[in-house]
Amino acid sequence: MNFKLRVGLLLCGLLAISVAVPPSLQAQRVLSPTDIQKELVNATETRAKNREKVTELFSSKAAEKALKDAGMDPGQVKTAVATLNDAELAQLAARSDKMREDFAAGKVSNRDLLFIIVGIAVLILIIVAV
């Protein structure tokens, strides 16, 4: 086979491959191992912060008493928090931040806060059960 024929076949092959690859794959960005590691570290840190925010909600004596009075085990609720996926955890962390802001601003009473904590605990247990 001569050189021109080989180059022609190679170009035809490359053209066929470029047409066969879907545009969605052509547009994807290739990440370096460093970028992937940074993304994993960021995701892990975000998850840890969100988990801490939600777990902190159930750590006060009043919250533990409210959970026990509602027939729930505070330890079980805290353990269930760890099994939530990232999206559920982020959503509950945002709700707990909002609840803290409302409590600090006086929009929510201490009694209402405890009802909300029990409601969130019930929600967590339902999510984990499903």
DSSP file (Angstrom, degrees, kcal/mol; ACC not computed):
  #  RESIDUE AA STRUCTURE BP1 BP2  ACC     N-H-->O    O-->H-N    N-H-->O    O-->H-N    TCO  KAPPA ALPHA  PHI   PSI    X-CA   Y-CA   Z-CA
    1    1 A M              0   0    0      0, 0.0     2,-0.1     0, 0.0     0, 0.0   0.000 360.0 360.0 360.0 135.6    0.0    0.0    0.0
    2    2 A N     >  -     0   0    0      1,-0.1     4,-1.9     4,-0.0     5,-0.2  -0.372 360.0-107.3 -84.6 168.8    1.4    3.4   -0.8
    3    3 A F  H  > S+     0   0    0      1,-0.2     4,-2.5     2,-0.2     5,-0.2   0.886 115.6  53.3 -62.5 -44.3    1.7    6.3    1.6
    4    4 A K  H  > S+     0   0    0      1,-0.2     4,-2.3     2,-0.2    -1,-0.2   0.879 109.0  50.3 -62.4 -38.1   -1.1    8.4    0.1
    5    5 A L  H  > S+     0   0    0      2,-0.2     4,-2.5     1,-0.2    -1,-0.2   0.912 110.4  49.3 -66.7 -42.0   -3.6    5.5    0.3
    6    6 A R  H  X S+     0   0    0     -4,-1.9     4,-2.5     2,-0.2    -2,-0.2   0.931 112.4  47.3 -61.9 -46.2   -2.7    4.9    4.0
    7    7 A V  H  X S+     0   0    0     -4,-2.5     4,-2.5     1,-0.2    -1,-0.2   0.904 112.0  51.3 -63.4 -40.7   -3.1    8.6    4.8
    8    8 A G  H  X S+     0   0    0     -4,-2.3     4,-2.3    -5,-0.2    -2,-0.2   0.915 111.2  46.8 -62.3 -43.7   -6.4    8.7    3.0
    9    9 A L  H  X S+     0   0    0     -4,-2.5     4,-2.4     2,-0.2    -2,-0.2   0.897 111.8  51.5 -64.7 -40.0   -7.7    5.6    4.8
   10   10 A L  H  X S+     0   0    0     -4,-2.5     4,-2.5     2,-0.2    -2,-0.2   0.926 111.3  46.8 -62.3 -45.4   -6.6    7.1    8.2
   11   11 A L  H  X S+     0   0    0     -4,-2.5     4,-2.5     2,-0.2    -2,-0.2   0.894 111.5  51.1 -65.2 -39.8   -8.4   10.4    7.5
   12   12 A C  H  X S+     0   0    0     -4,-2.3     4,-2.3     2,-0.2    -1,-0.2   0.906 110.9  49.3 -62.3 -40.7  -11.5    8.5    6.4
   13   13 A G  H  X S+     0   0    0     -4,-2.4     4,-2.3     2,-0.2    -2,-0.2   0.919 111.8  47.5 -63.9 -45.0  -11.4    6.5    9.6
   14   14 A L  H  X S+     0   0    0     -4,-2.5     4,-2.5     2,-0.2    -2,-0.2   0.892 112.2  50.3 -63.8 -40.2  -10.9    9.6   11.8
   15   15 A L  H  X S+     0   0    0     -4,-2.5     4,-1.9     2,-0.2    -1,-0.2   0.911 110.3  49.9 -64.1 -41.8  -13.8   11.4    9.9
   16   16 A A  H  X S+     0   0    0     -4,-2.3     4,-2.0     1,-0.2    -2,-0.2   0.901 112.1  48.0 -63.6 -40.7  -16.0    8.4   10.5
   17   17 A I  H  X S+     0   0    0     -4,-2.3     4,-1.7     2,-0.2    -2,-0.2   0.916 110.1  51.4 -66.4 -42.8  -15.2    8.3   14.2
   18   18 A S  H  < S+     0   0    0     -4,-2.5    -1,-0.2     1,-0.2    -2,-0.2   0.840 113.5  45.0 -66.2 -31.3  -15.8   12.0   14.6
   19   19 A V  H  < S+     0   0    0     -4,-1.9    -1,-0.2    -5,-0.2    -2,-0.2   0.839 111.7  52.8 -76.8 -33.7  -19.2   11.7   12.9
   20   20 A A  H  < S+     0   0    0     -4,-2.0    -2,-0.2    -5,-0.2    -1,-0.2   0.762  89.8  88.0 -75.0 -25.1  -20.1    8.6   14.9
   21   21 A V  S  < S-     0   0    0     -4,-1.7     5,-0.1    -5,-0.1    -4,-0.0  -0.627  87.0-117.0 -78.8 125.9  -19.4   10.2   18.3
   22   22 A P    >>  -     0   0    0      0, 0.0     4,-1.7     0, 0.0     3,-1.0  -0.267  17.9-120.2 -61.2 146.7  -22.5   12.0   19.7
   23   23 A P  H 3> S+     0   0    0      0, 0.0     4,-2.0     0, 0.0     5,-0.1   0.822 111.6  63.6 -57.4 -32.0  -22.2   15.8   20.2
   24   24 A S  H 34 S+     0   0    0      1,-0.2     4,-0.3     2,-0.2    -3,-0.0   0.869 107.1  42.6 -62.9 -34.8  -22.9   15.4   23.9
   25   25 A L  H X4 S+     0   0    0     -3,-1.0     3,-0.6     1,-0.2    -1,-0.2   0.823 110.3  56.3 -78.6 -31.2  -19.7   13.3   24.3
   26   26 A Q  H 3< S+     0   0    0     -4,-1.7    -2,-0.2     1,-0.2    -1,-0.2   0.842 107.4  49.7 -67.0 -32.1  -17.7   15.7   22.1
   27   27 A A  T 3< S+     0   0    0     -4,-2.0    -1,-0.2    -5,-0.2    -2,-0.2   0.551  84.3 114.3 -85.9  -7.7  -18.6   18.6   24.3
   28   28 A Q    <   -     0   0    0     -3,-0.6     2,-0.4    -4,-0.3    -3,-0.0  -0.379  66.4-125.8 -69.6 141.3  -17.6   17.0   27.6
   29   29 A R        -     0   0    0     -2,-0.1     2,-0.5     1,-0.0    -1,-0.1  -0.691  16.3-133.5 -86.5 135.2  -14.7   18.5   29.4
   30   30 A V        -     0   0    0     -2,-0.4     2,-0.3     1,-0.0    -1,-0.0  -0.789  21.6-146.6 -90.2 126.2  -11.9   16.1   30.4
   31   31 A L        -     0   0    0     -2,-0.5    -1,-0.0     1,-0.0     0, 0.0  -0.708   8.1-129.3 -95.3 142.6  -10.9   16.6   34.0
   32   32 A S     >  -     0   0    0     -2,-0.3     4,-2.4     1,-0.1     5,-0.2  -0.459  29.9-107.5 -79.5 161.2   -7.4   16.1   35.2
   33   33 A P  H  > S+     0   0    0      0, 0.0     4,-2.3     0, 0.0     5,-0.1   0.854 122.3  54.7 -57.4 -33.7   -6.7   13.9   38.2
   34   34 A T  H  > S+     0   0    0      2,-0.2     4,-2.4     1,-0.2     5,-0.2   0.916 108.0  48.3 -65.6 -42.9   -6.0   17.0   40.2
   35   35 A D  H  > S+     0   0    0      2,-0.2     4,-2.4     1,-0.2    -1,-0.2   0.909 111.5  50.3 -63.1 -42.0   -9.3   18.5   39.3
   36   36 A I  H  X S+     0   0    0     -4,-2.4     4,-2.4     1,-0.2    -2,-0.2   0.916 110.5  49.3 -62.6 -43.0  -11.1   15.3   40.2
   37   37 A Q  H  X S+     0   0    0     -4,-2.3     4,-2.5     2,-0.2    -2,-0.2   0.911 110.3  50.7 -64.0 -41.8   -9.4   15.2   43.5
   38   38 A K  H  X S+     0   0    0     -4,-2.4     4,-2.7     1,-0.2    -2,-0.2   0.919 110.8  49.3 -61.1 -43.2  -10.3   18.8   44.2
   39   39 A E  H  X S+     0   0    0     -4,-2.4     4,-2.6     1,-0.2    -2,-0.2   0.904 111.6  48.7 -62.5 -41.7  -13.9   18.1   43.4
   40   40 A L  H  X S+     0   0    0     -4,-2.4     4,-2.4     2,-0.2    -2,-0.2   0.912 112.1  48.3 -64.8 -42.0  -13.9   15.0   45.7
   41   41 A V  H  X S+     0   0    0     -4,-2.5     4,-2.6     2,-0.2    -2,-0.2   0.924 112.8  48.6 -63.9 -44.5  -12.4   17.0   48.5
   42   42 A N  H  X S+     0   0    0     -4,-2.7     4,-2.6     1,-0.2    -2,-0.2   0.916 112.3  48.3 -61.6 -43.5  -14.9   19.8   48.1
   43   43 A A  H  X S+     0   0    0     -4,-2.6     4,-2.4     1,-0.2    -1,-0.2   0.903 112.6  48.6 -64.0 -40.6  -17.8   17.4   48.0
   44   44 A T  H  X S+     0   0    0     -4,-2.4     4,-2.3     2,-0.2    -2,-0.2   0.911 112.8  47.3 -65.9 -42.9  -16.6   15.6   51.1
   45   45 A E  H  X S+     0   0    0     -4,-2.6     4,-2.4     2,-0.2    -2,-0.2   0.912 112.4  49.4 -65.5 -42.0  -16.1   18.9   53.0
   46   46 A T  H  X S+     0   0    0     -4,-2.6     4,-2.6     2,-0.2     5,-0.2   0.922 111.4  49.2 -62.9 -44.2  -19.5   20.1   52.0
   47   47 A R  H  X S+     0   0    0     -4,-2.4     4,-2.8     1,-0.2     5,-0.2   0.915 111.0  50.2 -61.0 -43.6  -21.1   16.8   53.1
   48   48 A A  H  X S+     0   0    0     -4,-2.3     4,-2.2     2,-0.2    -1,-0.2   0.904 111.7  47.7 -63.2 -41.3  -19.3   17.0   56.4
   49   49 A K  H  X S+     0   0    0     -4,-2.4     4,-2.3     2,-0.2    -2,-0.2   0.926 113.7  47.1 -65.1 -44.6  -20.5   20.6   57.0
   50   50 A N  H  X S+     0   0    0     -4,-2.6     4,-2.2     1,-0.2     5,-0.2   0.912 112.2  50.0 -63.8 -42.0  -24.1   19.8   56.1
   51   51 A R  H  X S+     0   0    0     -4,-2.8     4,-2.8    -5,-0.2     5,-0.2   0.904 110.3  50.7 -62.8 -40.9  -24.0   16.7   58.3
   52   52 A E  H  X S+     0   0    0     -4,-2.2     4,-2.5    -5,-0.2    -1,-0.2   0.909 109.2  51.1 -63.5 -42.4  -22.7   18.7   61.2
   53   53 A K  H  X S+     0   0    0     -4,-2.3     4,-0.9     2,-0.2    -2,-0.2   0.923 115.0  42.0 -60.8 -44.9  -25.4   21.3   60.8
   54   54 A V  H  X S+     0   0    0     -4,-2.2     4,-0.6     1,-0.2     3,-0.5   0.917 115.9  48.2 -71.6 -42.4  -28.2   18.8   60.8
   55   55 A T  H >< S+     0   0    0     -4,-2.8     3,-1.2     1,-0.2     4,-0.2   0.879 105.4  59.4 -65.0 -37.2  -26.7   16.7   63.7
   56   56 A E  H >< S+     0   0    0     -4,-2.5     3,-1.3     1,-0.3     4,-0.4   0.806  94.2  67.0 -60.3 -29.4  -26.1   19.8   65.8
   57   57 A L  H 3< S+     0   0    0     -4,-0.9     3,-0.3    -3,-0.5    -1,-0.3   0.834 105.9  40.2 -59.2 -34.2  -29.8   20.4   65.6
   58   58 A F  T << S+     0   0    0     -3,-1.2    -1,-0.3    -4,-0.6    -2,-0.2   0.283  95.7  84.8 -99.7   9.1  -30.5   17.3   67.7
   59   59 A S    <   +     0   0    0     -3,-1.3    -1,-0.2    -4,-0.2    -2,-0.1   0.671  63.3  95.6 -91.1 -17.4  -27.6   17.8   70.1
   60   60 A S  S  > S-     0   0    0     -4,-0.4     4,-2.4    -3,-0.3     5,-0.2  -0.344  80.6-120.4 -73.4 156.9  -29.1   20.1   72.7
   61   61 A K  H  > S+     0   0    0      1,-0.2     4,-2.4     2,-0.2     5,-0.2   0.897 114.3  52.4 -60.8 -41.3  -30.7   18.7   75.9
   62   62 A A  H  > S+     0   0    0      2,-0.2     4,-2.4     1,-0.2    -1,-0.2   0.900 109.8  48.2 -64.6 -40.7  -34.0   20.2   75.0
   63   63 A A  H  > S+     0   0    0      2,-0.2     4,-2.5     1,-0.2    -2,-0.2   0.921 111.7  49.3 -66.6 -43.0  -34.0   18.7   71.5
   64   64 A E  H  X S+     0   0    0     -4,-2.4     4,-2.4     1,-0.2    -2,-0.2   0.899 112.2  48.9 -62.3 -39.9  -33.1   15.3   72.9
   65   65 A K  H  X S+     0   0    0     -4,-2.4     4,-2.8     2,-0.2    -1,-0.2   0.910 110.5  50.8 -66.1 -41.3  -35.9   15.5   75.5
   66   66 A A  H  X S+     0   0    0     -4,-2.4     4,-1.4     2,-0.2    -2,-0.2   0.901 111.1  48.6 -63.4 -40.2  -38.4   16.5   72.8
   67   67 A L  H  <>S+     0   0    0     -4,-2.5     5,-3.0     2,-0.2    -1,-0.2   0.923 112.6  47.6 -65.2 -43.3  -37.3   13.6   70.7
   68   68 A K  H ><5S+     0   0    0     -4,-2.4     3,-1.7     1,-0.2    -2,-0.2   0.909 109.8  52.8 -63.9 -41.3  -37.7   11.2   73.6
   69   69 A D  H 3<5S+     0   0    0     -4,-2.8    -1,-0.2     1,-0.3    -2,-0.2   0.805 107.3  53.2 -63.2 -28.4  -41.1   12.7   74.5
   70   70 A A  T 3<5S-     0   0    0     -4,-1.4    -1,-0.3    -5,-0.2    -2,-0.2   0.397 124.3-106.3 -86.7   3.4  -42.1   12.0   70.9
   71   71 A G  T < 5S+     0   0    0     -3,-1.7     2,-0.3     1,-0.3    -3,-0.2   0.706  78.4 128.8  82.3  20.5  -41.1    8.4   71.3
   72   72 A M      < -     0   0    0     -5,-3.0    -1,-0.3    -6,-0.2    -2,-0.1  -0.824  59.8-125.7-110.5 150.1  -37.9    8.7   69.1
   73   73 A D     >  -     0   0    0     -2,-0.3     4,-2.0     1,-0.2     3,-0.4  -0.836  13.1-152.5 -91.6 114.9  -34.4    7.6   70.0
   74   74 A P  H  > S+     0   0    0      0, 0.0     4,-2.4     0, 0.0     5,-0.2   0.855  96.8  54.5 -56.9 -35.3  -32.0   10.6   69.5
   75   75 A G  H  > S+     0   0    0      1,-0.2     4,-2.2     2,-0.2     5,-0.2   0.891 106.7  50.5 -64.7 -39.4  -29.2    8.3   68.7
   76   76 A Q  H  > S+     0   0    0     -3,-0.4     4,-2.3     2,-0.2    -1,-0.2   0.889 110.1  50.2 -66.1 -38.9  -31.2    6.6   66.0
   77   77 A V  H  X S+     0   0    0     -4,-2.0     4,-1.6     2,-0.2    -2,-0.2   0.931 111.1  48.3 -64.8 -45.4  -32.0   10.0   64.5
   78   78 A K  H  X S+     0   0    0     -4,-2.4     4,-0.8     1,-0.2    -2,-0.2   0.880 112.7  48.8 -63.4 -37.6  -28.3   11.1   64.5
   79   79 A T  H >X S+     0   0    0     -4,-2.2     3,-0.6     1,-0.2     4,-0.5   0.884 107.6  55.1 -67.6 -38.3  -27.3    7.8   62.9
   80   80 A A  H >< S+     0   0    0     -4,-2.3     3,-1.2     1,-0.2     4,-0.5   0.827  97.2  64.8 -64.8 -31.7  -30.0    8.2   60.3
   81   81 A V  H >< S+     0   0    0     -4,-1.6     3,-1.3     1,-0.3    -1,-0.2   0.882  96.5  57.7 -57.9 -38.0  -28.6   11.6   59.3
   82   82 A A  H << S+     0   0    0     -4,-0.8    -1,-0.3    -3,-0.6    -2,-0.2   0.721 101.9  55.3 -66.6 -20.8  -25.4    9.8   58.2
   83   83 A T  T << S+     0   0    0     -3,-1.2    -1,-0.3    -4,-0.5    -2,-0.2   0.507  82.4 108.3 -93.1  -3.9  -27.3    7.6   55.7
   84   84 A L  S <  S-     0   0    0     -3,-1.3     2,-0.1    -4,-0.5    40,-0.0  -0.397  73.2-115.2 -69.8 148.8  -29.0   10.6   53.9
   85   85 A N     >  -     0   0    0      1,-0.1     4,-2.6    -2,-0.1     5,-0.2  -0.321  33.3 -97.9 -78.2 171.6  -27.7   11.3   50.4
   86   86 A D  H  > S+     0   0    0      1,-0.2     4,-2.5     2,-0.2     5,-0.2   0.868 121.8  49.6 -60.5 -40.5  -25.9   14.5   49.6
   87   87 A A  H  > S+     0   0    0      2,-0.2     4,-2.2     1,-0.2    -1,-0.2   0.923 113.0  46.0 -66.8 -44.4  -29.0   16.3   48.2
   88   88 A E  H  > S+     0   0    0      1,-0.2     4,-2.4     2,-0.2    -2,-0.2   0.912 114.2  49.3 -63.7 -42.2  -31.2   15.4   51.1
   89   89 A L  H  X S+     0   0    0     -4,-2.6     4,-2.4     1,-0.2    -2,-0.2   0.909 110.8  49.3 -64.3 -43.0  -28.5   16.4   53.6
   90   90 A A  H  X S+     0   0    0     -4,-2.5     4,-2.1    -5,-0.2    -1,-0.2   0.898 111.2  50.3 -63.1 -40.8  -28.0   19.7   51.8
   91   91 A Q  H  X S+     0   0    0     -4,-2.2     4,-2.0     1,-0.2    -2,-0.2   0.921 113.0  45.1 -65.3 -44.2  -31.7   20.5   51.8
   92   92 A L  H  X S+     0   0    0     -4,-2.4     4,-2.4     2,-0.2    -2,-0.2   0.863 110.9  54.0 -69.0 -34.8  -32.0   19.7   55.6
   93   93 A A  H  X S+     0   0    0     -4,-2.4     4,-2.2     2,-0.2    -1,-0.2   0.905 108.8  49.1 -64.5 -40.4  -28.9   21.7   56.4
   94   94 A A  H  X S+     0   0    0     -4,-2.1     4,-2.3     2,-0.2    -2,-0.2   0.900 111.6  49.4 -64.5 -40.3  -30.4   24.7   54.5
   95   95 A R  H  X S+     0   0    0     -4,-2.0     4,-2.4     1,-0.2    -2,-0.2   0.889 110.3  50.1 -65.7 -38.4  -33.7   24.3   56.5
   96   96 A S  H  X S+     0   0    0     -4,-2.4     4,-2.3     2,-0.2    -2,-0.2   0.879 109.6  51.2 -69.6 -35.8  -31.8   24.1   59.8
   97   97 A D  H  X S+     0   0    0     -4,-2.2     4,-2.4     2,-0.2    -2,-0.2   0.933 111.7  47.6 -62.3 -45.2  -29.9   27.3   58.9
   98   98 A K  H  X S+     0   0    0     -4,-2.3     4,-2.6     1,-0.2    -2,-0.2   0.897 110.9  51.7 -62.4 -40.3  -33.1   29.0   58.2
   99   99 A M  H  X S+     0   0    0     -4,-2.4     4,-2.4     2,-0.2    -1,-0.2   0.913 109.5  49.2 -64.1 -42.7  -34.7   27.7   61.4
  100  100 A R  H  X S+     0   0    0     -4,-2.3     4,-2.7     2,-0.2    -2,-0.2   0.910 111.4  50.0 -62.5 -42.1  -31.7   29.0   63.4
  101  101 A E  H  X S+     0   0    0     -4,-2.4     4,-2.0     1,-0.2     6,-0.2   0.927 111.6  47.8 -62.0 -44.6  -32.0   32.4   61.7
  102  102 A D  H  <>S+     0   0    0     -4,-2.6     5,-2.5     2,-0.2     6,-0.9   0.892 112.6  49.1 -63.6 -39.5  -35.7   32.6   62.4
  103  103 A F  H ><5S+     0   0    0     -4,-2.4     3,-1.1     4,-0.2    -2,-0.2   0.920 111.5  48.8 -66.1 -43.6  -35.1   31.6   66.1
  104  104 A A  H 3<5S+     0   0    0     -4,-2.7    -1,-0.2     1,-0.3    -2,-0.2   0.840 110.9  51.1 -65.2 -32.6  -32.4   34.2   66.5
  105  105 A A  T 3<5S-     0   0    0     -4,-2.0    -1,-0.3    -5,-0.2    -2,-0.2   0.517 117.3-114.5 -82.2  -4.9  -34.6   36.9   65.0
  106  106 A G  T < 5S+     0   0    0     -3,-1.1    -3,-0.2    -4,-0.4    -2,-0.1   0.592  83.7 121.0  83.8  10.6  -37.4   35.9   67.4
  107  107 A K  S   <S+     0   0    0     -5,-2.5     2,-0.4    -6,-0.2    -4,-0.2   0.703  73.4  45.3 -77.7 -19.0  -39.7   34.6   64.6
  108  108 A V  S    S-     0   0    0     -6,-0.9    -2,-0.2    -9,-0.1    -1,-0.1  -0.987  80.5-136.5-128.6 133.0  -39.9   31.2   66.2
  109  109 A S     >  -     0   0    0     -2,-0.4     4,-2.5     1,-0.1     5,-0.1  -0.362  29.4-107.9 -81.1 167.3  -40.4   30.4   69.9
  110  110 A N  H  > S+     0   0    0      1,-0.2     4,-1.8     2,-0.2     5,-0.1   0.890 121.6  50.6 -61.3 -40.5  -38.4   27.8   71.8
  111  111 A R  H  > S+     0   0    0      2,-0.2     4,-1.8     1,-0.2    -1,-0.2   0.920 110.9  48.0 -64.6 -44.7  -41.5   25.6   71.9
  112  112 A D  H  > S+     0   0    0      1,-0.2     4,-2.4     2,-0.2    -2,-0.2   0.883 107.8  57.0 -62.5 -38.4  -42.0   25.9   68.1
  113  113 A L  H  X S+     0   0    0     -4,-2.5     4,-2.3     1,-0.2    -1,-0.2   0.901 105.9  49.5 -59.8 -41.9  -38.4   25.2   67.6
  114  114 A L  H  X S+     0   0    0     -4,-1.8     4,-2.2     2,-0.2    -1,-0.2   0.876 109.5  51.4 -67.0 -37.2  -38.7   21.9   69.4
  115  115 A F  H  X S+     0   0    0     -4,-1.8     4,-2.4     2,-0.2    -2,-0.2   0.906 110.5  49.4 -63.5 -40.7  -41.8   21.0   67.3
  116  116 A I  H  X S+     0   0    0     -4,-2.4     4,-2.6     2,-0.2    -2,-0.2   0.902 109.1  52.1 -64.7 -41.1  -39.8   21.7   64.2
  117  117 A I  H  X S+     0   0    0     -4,-2.3     4,-2.4     2,-0.2    -2,-0.2   0.920 110.5  47.7 -61.4 -43.7  -36.9   19.6   65.4
  118  118 A V  H  X S+     0   0    0     -4,-2.2     4,-2.4     1,-0.2    -1,-0.2   0.908 111.3  51.8 -63.8 -40.7  -39.2   16.7   66.0
  119  119 A G  H  X S+     0   0    0     -4,-2.4     4,-2.2     1,-0.2    -2,-0.2   0.908 110.2  47.8 -61.9 -42.6  -40.8   17.2   62.6
  120  120 A I  H  X S+     0   0    0     -4,-2.6     4,-2.5     2,-0.2    -1,-0.2   0.891 110.3  52.6 -65.4 -39.5  -37.3   17.2   60.9
  121  121 A A  H  X S+     0   0    0     -4,-2.4     4,-2.5     2,-0.2    -2,-0.2   0.912 109.2  49.1 -62.7 -42.0  -36.4   14.0   62.8
  122  122 A V  H  X S+     0   0    0     -4,-2.4     4,-2.3     1,-0.2    -2,-0.2   0.924 110.8  51.1 -61.9 -43.6  -39.6   12.3   61.6
  123  123 A L  H  X S+     0   0    0     -4,-2.2     4,-2.6     2,-0.2    -2,-0.2   0.913 109.9  49.6 -59.8 -44.5  -38.8   13.4   58.1
  124  124 A I  H  X S+     0   0    0     -4,-2.5     4,-2.5     1,-0.2    -1,-0.2   0.928 111.2  48.6 -60.6 -46.6  -35.2   12.0   58.4
  125  125 A L  H  X S+     0   0    0     -4,-2.5     4,-2.0     1,-0.2    -1,-0.2   0.863 111.7  49.8 -65.2 -34.7  -36.5    8.6   59.7
  126  126 A I  H  X S+     0   0    0     -4,-2.3     4,-2.0     2,-0.2    -2,-0.2   0.931 110.7  49.5 -67.9 -45.0  -39.1    8.4   56.9
  127  127 A I  H  < S+     0   0    0     -4,-2.6    -2,-0.2     1,-0.2    -1,-0.2   0.921 113.3  46.5 -59.0 -43.7  -36.5    9.2   54.2
  128  128 A V  H  < S+     0   0    0     -4,-2.5    -1,-0.2     1,-0.2    -2,-0.2   0.869 111.0  52.4 -67.4 -36.6  -34.2    6.5   55.7
  129  129 A A  H  <        0   0    0     -4,-2.0    -1,-0.2     1,-0.3    -2,-0.2   0.832 360.0 360.0 -69.2 -32.0  -37.0    4.0   55.9
  130  130 A V     <        0   0    0     -4,-2.0    -1,-0.3    -5,-0.1    -2,-0.2   0.460 360.0 360.0 -84.2 360.0  -38.0    4.4   52.3
